[in-house]
Amino acid sequence: MEGSTSALVPYERIESKIYLIRGQKVMLDRDLAVLYGVTTGALNQAVRRNLNRFPSDFMFKLTSTELKILISQTVISNEGRGGVRKEPLVFTEQGIAMLSSVLKSERAILVNIQIIRTFTKLREMIAQNADLRLKLEALEMRYDQQFKIVFDAIRLLLAEDETPPTEIGFTHE
């Protein structure tokens, strides 16, 4: 069963649809609808029929300011181009898990499994990076100036890991 879910939706595709909003990792209703193979309207209707399953820490509506920020980052198109006409719903990891109980299709179940695995993978990567930073700081405190150059180089490498890759290739002017 695990092989069928990874073929259904690649981790990278899911990761690219996870955003940090209000300090939480969330996914937009429209992105989830595409992954589940339903319309955004059908997804939101299923949620509205089961609102008691979606408290504010599972799902919330974006403010108009948050929506403008997303539009400016070209995550979603603006209203004038046939894009979002109202503020979308966003779902936290717990809200996404709850979606599988209101969307009962086999695809929704399989995609949900893949999304939850992706959230878990992201959490593990963040924890590993934090552990590495703590170990580096402990070593730095123990071996002060004699290894300063080494620690500076490692810190620079860690910082490069967090910066987005630069575009490469030819551009037409």
C-alpha positions in Angstrom: 0.0 0.0 0.0 2.9 2.4 0.7 4.1 2.1 -2.8 0.7 3.0 -4.3 0.6 6.2 -2.3 4.0 7.4 -3.2 3.2 6.8 -6.9 -0.1 8.7 -6.4 1.4 12.0 -5.2 5.2 12.6 -4.9 6.5 14.0 -1.6 8.0 17.0 -3.5 4.6 18.0 -4.9 3.0 17.9 -1.5 6.0 19.8 0.1 5.6 22.6 -2.4 2.0 23.1 -1.3 2.8 23.5 2.4 3.0 27.1 3.6 3.9 28.8 6.8 1.0 31.0 7.9 0.5 32.4 11.4 3.4 30.3 12.5 1.8 27.0 11.4 2.4 24.7 8.5 -0.8 24.7 6.5 -2.2 23.7 3.1 -4.8 25.7 1.1 -8.2 24.2 0.4 -7.7 24.5 -3.4 -4.4 22.6 -3.3 -5.9 19.9 -1.2 -8.9 19.7 -3.5 -6.5 19.1 -6.5 -4.6 16.4 -4.6 -7.8 14.7 -3.6 -9.3 14.9 -7.1 -12.3 16.9 -6.1 -13.4 20.5 -6.7 -12.6 23.2 -4.1 -16.4 23.7 -3.7 -16.9 20.0 -2.9 -14.1 20.0 -0.4 -15.4 23.1 1.4 -19.0 21.8 1.3 -17.9 18.6 3.0 -16.1 20.7 5.6 -19.2 23.0 6.2 -21.4 19.9 6.7 -19.0 18.8 9.4 -17.8 22.1 11.0 -17.7 20.5 14.5 -14.8 18.4 13.3 -12.7 21.4 12.4 -11.9 23.7 15.4 -9.8 26.8 14.8 -6.5 24.9 15.4 -7.4 22.5 12.6 -8.7 25.0 10.0 -9.0 28.7 9.6 -9.9 31.3 6.9 -7.2 33.6 5.6 -7.6 37.3 6.2 -7.7 39.6 3.2 -4.2 40.8 4.1 -2.9 37.2 4.2 -4.5 36.5 0.9 -2.9 39.6 -0.6 0.5 38.4 0.6 -0.1 35.0 -1.0 -1.1 36.6 -4.2 1.9 38.8 -4.2 4.1 35.8 -3.8 2.4 34.3 -6.9 1.2 31.3 -4.9 -2.3 32.0 -6.1 -3.7 34.2 -8.9 -5.6 37.3 -8.2 -9.3 37.8 -8.8 -8.8 39.8 -12.0 -7.2 36.7 -13.6 -9.9 34.2 -12.7 -8.3 33.4 -9.3 -9.6 33.3 -5.8 -12.6 35.5 -5.2 -12.8 35.0 -1.5 -10.4 34.1 1.3 -9.5 30.4 1.1 -9.6 28.0 4.0 -6.3 26.6 5.2 -5.8 23.4 7.1 -3.2 22.4 9.6 -1.8 18.9 9.8 -4.6 17.9 12.2 -7.2 19.4 10.0 -5.9 17.5 7.0 -6.0 14.3 9.0 -9.7 15.1 9.8 -10.4 15.6 6.1 -10.1 11.9 5.5 -13.2 11.4 7.7 -15.3 13.7 5.6 -14.0 12.9 2.2 -14.6 9.2 2.0 -13.1 8.3 -1.4 -10.2 5.8 -1.7 -8.0 8.5 -3.3 -8.7 10.9 -0.4 -7.6 8.2 2.0 -4.4 7.4 0.1 -3.5 11.0 -0.5 -4.1 11.8 3.2 -1.6 9.1 4.2 1.0 10.6 1.9 0.4 14.2 3.2 0.7 13.1 6.8 3.9 11.3 5.9 5.2 14.4 4.3 4.5 16.5 7.3 6.3 13.9 9.5 9.3 14.0 7.1 9.5 17.8 7.3 9.3 17.7 11.1 12.1 15.1 11.2 14.3 17.3 8.9 13.7 20.4 11.1 14.6 18.4 14.3 17.8 17.1 12.7 18.9 20.5 11.8 18.2 21.8 15.3 20.1 19.0 16.9 23.1 19.7 14.6 23.0 23.4 15.7 23.0 22.5 19.4 25.9 20.1 19.0 27.9 22.7 17.1 27.2 25.3 19.8 28.4 22.9 22.5 31.6 22.1 20.6 32.2 25.8 20.0 31.9 26.6 23.7 34.4 23.8 24.5 37.0 24.7 21.9 37.0 28.5 21.8 39.3 30.3 19.5 41.5 27.4 18.2 38.6 26.1 16.0 36.9 29.4 15.3 37.6 29.2 11.6 36.2 25.7 11.4 33.0 26.7 13.3 32.5 29.7 11.1 32.8 27.6 7.9 30.3 25.0 9.3 27.9 27.8 10.2 28.2 29.3 6.7 27.4 25.8 5.2 24.4 25.5 7.4 23.2 28.9 6.4 23.5 28.0 2.8 21.3 25.0 3.4 18.5 27.4 4.4 18.7 29.8 1.5 16.7 29.0 -1.6 18.7 27.8 -4.6 19.6 30.5 -7.2 18.2 30.0 -10.7 20.6 28.8 -13.3 20.5 28.7 -17.0 20.0 31.1 -19.8 17.5 34.0 -19.7 16.2 36.0 -22.6 16.2 39.8 -22.3 
